[in-house]
Amino acid sequence: MSVDLEDHFCDLPFSMWKNFESRVVSNTKILLDLFEKHNANATFFTLGYIAEKHPELIEEIVSKGHEIASHSFSHLNINTTTKEEFETDLNKSIKVLSKLSNEKILGFRAPWFSITKNNFWVFKILQKNLRYDSSIYPAQFHYGFGNAIRHPYEISSDDPLISQSGTNFFEIPMCTLKNSILGNIPVAGGIYLRFLPINFIKNGIRNLNKEGYSATCYIHPQDLDYKRPRLNGLSWHNFIGLKNSKKKFESLLKNFKFYSVRDVMEFNL
């Protein structure tokens, strides 16, 4: 299980964030209570900005046994970011997160899953300081790669979509349901959790488990916020299915056992 730890306004330009009231603490506490209730652990892919603004929240997350990983500092869209800008932002986030969590930061997830073949250079930067990435969506919809590997693997030093043993850097892709007609269907979380029938999502998780692999799911704190403010500049898909999302998410926690990436991969710290 993973959480993209950001606030309800973080899809808007960074310069606008100061104009909005934060809701991330109260929404995250709902998640933490659910995880504790169902004995689940998660990786919190955290924005450095959120960690700086709410250090007490990071302390609480760590105290409950969850993992902190990077989601960049300022919710960068890698498609519109230079190598230099990305590396500066990533290093800033790692510095903030490691200081506040008092832990070594192992992983990264790109905001908006904004990895394309045009920015594979990002993996060279990630491998300097981290052990895994979790940005590949093995489905060709709004983002992602329809032919990508659907389970955790060591990435090739030449092509992150290819497995190569011995590189010691892992990709942790999102859970998809394989369909002979439609291809891989995303079921891991976010809008798919809020929009798709819960049994369809469960089927996707079970099918990947039957293949012998862990299924990586994700959620944003605001995915459970049915009173989320409707801000100008945010698309309709940010608000669909909020009314029933908590019930659906708790159903997943009741039916499956979830761990953090760190615990599942058993990295040698």
Phi, psi and omega per residue, in radians:
M1 nan 2.494 3.102
S2 -2.449 2.688 3.121
V3 -2.181 2.227 2.977
D4 -1.525 1.739 -2.973
L5 -1.469 1.704 -3.135
E6 -2.567 2.956 -3.127
D7 -1.674 2.981 -3.024
H8 -1.170 -0.266 -3.109
F9 -1.814 0.094 -2.959
C10 -1.342 -0.088 2.989
D11 -1.433 -0.167 3.097
L12 -1.532 2.854 3.128
P13 -0.949 2.465 -3.067
F14 -0.941 -0.648 -3.092
S15 -1.122 -0.311 -3.102
M16 -1.606 -0.246 -2.969
W17 -1.015 -0.615 -3.079
K18 -1.141 -0.226 -3.091
N19 -1.485 -0.099 -3.004
F20 -2.080 2.617 3.080
E21 -1.317 2.339 -3.136
S22 -1.330 2.470 3.077
R23 -2.216 0.087 -2.967
V24 -1.207 -0.604 -3.090
V25 -1.158 -0.893 -3.115
S26 -1.122 -0.685 3.122
N27 -1.194 -0.674 3.132
T28 -1.191 -0.602 3.110
K29 -1.111 -0.558 3.043
I30 -1.095 -0.789 3.104
L31 -1.074 -0.806 -3.115
L32 -1.065 -0.690 3.109
D33 -1.138 -0.701 3.112
L34 -1.144 -0.751 3.118
F35 -1.077 -0.741 3.141
E36 -1.159 -0.716 -3.133
K37 -1.062 -0.646 -3.047
H38 -1.900 0.263 3.047
N39 0.951 0.834 -3.134
A40 -1.959 2.569 3.039
N41 -2.068 2.671 -3.058
A42 -2.499 2.805 2.945
T43 -1.723 2.182 3.116
F44 -1.725 1.758 3.059
F45 -1.323 1.815 -2.850
T46 -1.902 2.339 2.987
L47 -1.227 2.326 3.091
G48 -1.024 -0.609 3.106
Y49 -1.044 -0.794 3.139
I50 -1.122 -0.712 3.138
A51 -1.098 -0.730 3.119
E52 -1.133 -0.679 -3.108
K53 -1.320 -0.506 -3.045
H54 -2.339 1.099 -3.109
P55 -1.059 -0.515 3.129
E56 -1.159 -0.515 3.109
L57 -1.215 -0.719 3.094
I58 -1.092 -0.736 3.114
E59 -1.047 -0.726 -3.141
E60 -1.182 -0.729 3.126
I61 -1.041 -0.821 -3.120
V62 -1.159 -0.677 -3.112
S63 -1.108 -0.395 3.137
K64 -1.639 0.129 3.012
G65 1.576 0.156 3.136
H66 -1.501 2.806 -3.135
E67 -1.665 2.478 3.018
I68 -1.827 2.254 3.065
A69 -2.336 3.037 -3.040
S70 -1.624 2.454 3.002
H71 -2.123 0.445 -2.995
S72 1.412 3.077 3.084
F73 -1.552 -0.767 -2.968
S74 -2.144 0.496 3.085
H75 1.022 0.928 -3.086
L76 -1.215 2.383 2.916
N77 -1.531 1.906 -3.019
I78 -1.137 -0.408 3.124
N79 -1.128 -0.394 -3.105
T80 -2.079 0.408 -3.066
T81 -2.126 2.438 3.075
T82 -1.385 2.866 3.104
K83 -1.007 -0.763 -3.095
E84 -1.144 -0.755 3.126
E85 -1.114 -0.734 -3.127
F86 -1.126 -0.821 -3.089
E87 -1.115 -0.683 3.096
T88 -1.102 -0.796 -3.137
D89 -1.134 -0.768 -3.138
L90 -1.079 -0.833 -3.123
N91 -1.095 -0.634 3.087
K92 -1.112 -0.749 -3.126
S93 -1.150 -0.760 -3.131
I94 -1.077 -0.724 3.136
K95 -1.085 -0.804 -3.132
V96 -1.146 -0.826 -3.054
L97 -1.183 -0.716 -3.137
S98 -1.178 -0.629 3.121
K99 -1.171 -0.790 -3.068
L100 -1.336 -0.547 -3.129
S101 -1.564 -0.322 -3.051
N102 1.018 0.611 3.132
E103 -2.363 2.767 3.032
K104 -1.335 2.252 3.139
I105 -1.472 2.188 -3.016
L106 -1.841 -0.495 -2.941
G107 -2.316 2.951 -3.106
F108 -2.516 2.535 2.950
R109 -2.327 2.267 -3.126
A110 -1.282 2.297 2.992
P111 -0.962 2.456 -3.103
W112 1.031 0.297 -3.070
F113 0.853 0.756 -2.953
S114 -1.461 0.865 3.023
I115 -1.767 2.180 3.049
T116 -2.299 3.008 3.111
K117 -1.133 -0.301 3.124
N118 -1.396 -0.239 3.138
N119 -2.244 0.584 3.064
F120 -1.081 -0.233 3.066
W121 -1.016 -0.358 -3.112
V122 -1.047 -0.543 -3.083
F123 -1.203 -0.563 3.079
K124 -1.111 -0.654 3.119
I125 -1.258 -0.759 -3.129
L126 -1.053 -0.694 -3.055
Q127 -1.226 -0.193 3.111
K128 -1.200 -0.583 -3.002
N129 -2.270 -0.168 -2.986
L130 -2.145 3.032 -3.117
R131 -1.972 -0.319 -3.136
Y132 -2.718 2.776 2.998
D133 -2.104 2.655 3.088
S134 -2.423 0.976 -3.052
S135 -2.045 -0.129 -3.087
I136 -1.517 2.175 3.038
Y137 -1.871 1.947 -3.082
P138 -1.333 0.945 3.121
A139 -2.675 2.402 -3.108
Q140 -1.734 1.402 3.065
F141 -2.032 -2.095 3.101
H142 -1.155 -0.529 3.102
Y143 -2.556 3.073 3.022
G144 1.791 -3.087 -3.076
F145 -2.313 1.982 -3.077
G146 -1.120 -0.400 -3.098
N147 -1.837 0.210 -3.098
A148 -1.286 2.731 3.084
I149 -1.121 2.401 -2.996
R150 -1.662 0.075 -3.105
H151 -2.390 2.876 3.139
P152 -1.019 2.473 -3.112
Y153 -2.774 2.768 2.988
E154 -1.387 2.268 -3.056
I155 -1.464 2.636 3.040
S156 -1.217 2.549 3.097
S157 -1.224 -0.281 -3.121
D158 -1.771 -0.540 -3.071
D159 -2.567 1.961 -3.081
P160 -1.164 -0.142 3.090
L161 -1.599 0.020 -3.123
I162 -2.042 2.448 3.114
S163 -1.462 2.428 3.091
Q164 -2.615 2.045 -3.116
S165 -1.233 2.596 3.058
G166 1.657 -0.089 -3.131
T167 -1.398 -0.367 3.081
N168 1.125 0.408 3.026
F169 -2.339 2.242 -2.938
F170 -1.972 2.615 2.945
E171 -1.867 2.326 3.127
I172 -2.045 1.505 -3.028
P173 -1.311 2.811 3.125
M174 -1.280 2.677 -3.139
C175 -1.240 2.314 3.053
T176 -2.324 2.764 3.061
L177 -1.856 2.123 -3.091
K178 -1.362 2.255 3.140
N179 -2.279 2.302 -3.038
S180 -1.164 -0.416 -3.107
I181 -1.725 -0.852 -3.056
L182 -1.562 -0.179 -3.052
G183 1.460 -2.711 -3.132
N184 -1.368 2.228 -3.116
I185 -1.843 2.183 -3.134
P186 -1.207 2.269 3.135
V187 -2.345 0.132 -2.878
A188 -1.242 -0.627 -3.068
G189 2.922 -2.801 3.140
G190 1.040 -2.292 3.139
I191 -1.080 -0.525 -3.113
Y192 -1.224 -0.618 3.038
L193 -1.125 -0.743 -3.057
R194 -1.331 -0.484 -3.012
F195 -1.732 -0.736 -3.027
L196 -1.381 2.664 3.039
P197 -1.057 2.466 -3.052
I198 -1.090 -0.610 3.133
N199 -1.185 -0.525 3.080
F200 -1.172 -0.726 3.107
I201 -1.133 -0.791 3.132
K202 -1.056 -0.672 3.124
N203 -1.098 -0.696 3.102
G204 -1.096 -0.738 3.114
I205 -1.144 -0.810 -3.116
R206 -1.085 -0.723 -3.124
N207 -1.096 -0.715 3.112
L208 -1.203 -0.665 3.072
N209 -1.085 -0.679 3.130
K210 -1.135 -0.465 3.073
E211 -1.353 -0.105 3.090
G212 1.696 0.287 -3.058
Y213 -2.166 2.673 2.997
S214 -1.265 2.572 3.096
A215 -1.838 2.115 -3.103
T216 -1.571 2.060 3.118
C217 -1.965 2.867 3.132
Y218 -2.617 2.817 3.098
I219 -2.685 2.663 2.977
H220 -1.814 2.561 3.092
P221 -0.936 -0.657 -3.109
Q222 -1.262 -0.180 3.071
D223 -1.166 -0.303 -3.136
L224 -1.811 0.064 -3.010
D225 -1.702 1.547 -3.075
Y226 -1.248 -0.200 3.058
K227 -1.775 0.316 -3.119
R228 -0.965 2.251 3.138
P229 -1.127 2.487 3.103
R230 -1.589 1.855 -3.060
L231 -1.713 2.472 3.055
N232 -1.073 2.320 3.139
G233 1.819 -0.235 3.097
L234 -1.697 2.443 -3.072
S235 -1.382 2.846 3.120
W236 -0.982 -0.568 -3.031
H237 -1.183 -0.254 3.094
N238 -1.277 -0.264 -2.992
F239 -2.065 -0.214 -3.099
I240 -1.160 2.375 3.017
G241 1.309 0.236 -3.096
L242 -1.174 -0.536 -3.051
K243 -1.082 -0.655 -3.060
N244 -1.875 0.106 -3.002
S245 -1.174 -0.663 -3.129
K246 -1.110 -0.761 3.131
K247 -1.076 -0.742 -3.136
K248 -1.181 -0.734 -3.124
F249 -1.138 -0.728 3.129
E250 -1.146 -0.539 3.079
S251 -1.103 -0.661 3.072
L252 -1.123 -0.765 -3.124
L253 -1.121 -0.553 3.125
K254 -1.277 -0.556 -2.975
N255 -1.736 -0.221 -3.125
F256 -2.379 2.732 3.085
K257 -1.731 2.180 -3.057
F258 -2.039 2.480 3.115
Y259 -2.304 2.930 3.018
S260 -1.316 2.825 3.057
V261 -1.021 -0.768 -3.124
R262 -0.988 -0.754 -3.101
D263 -1.253 -0.693 -3.116
V264 -1.195 -0.744 -3.065
M265 -1.440 -0.262 3.084
E266 0.898 0.917 3.110
F267 -1.124 2.525 3.102
N268 -1.418 1.740 -3.099
L269 -1.440 nan nan
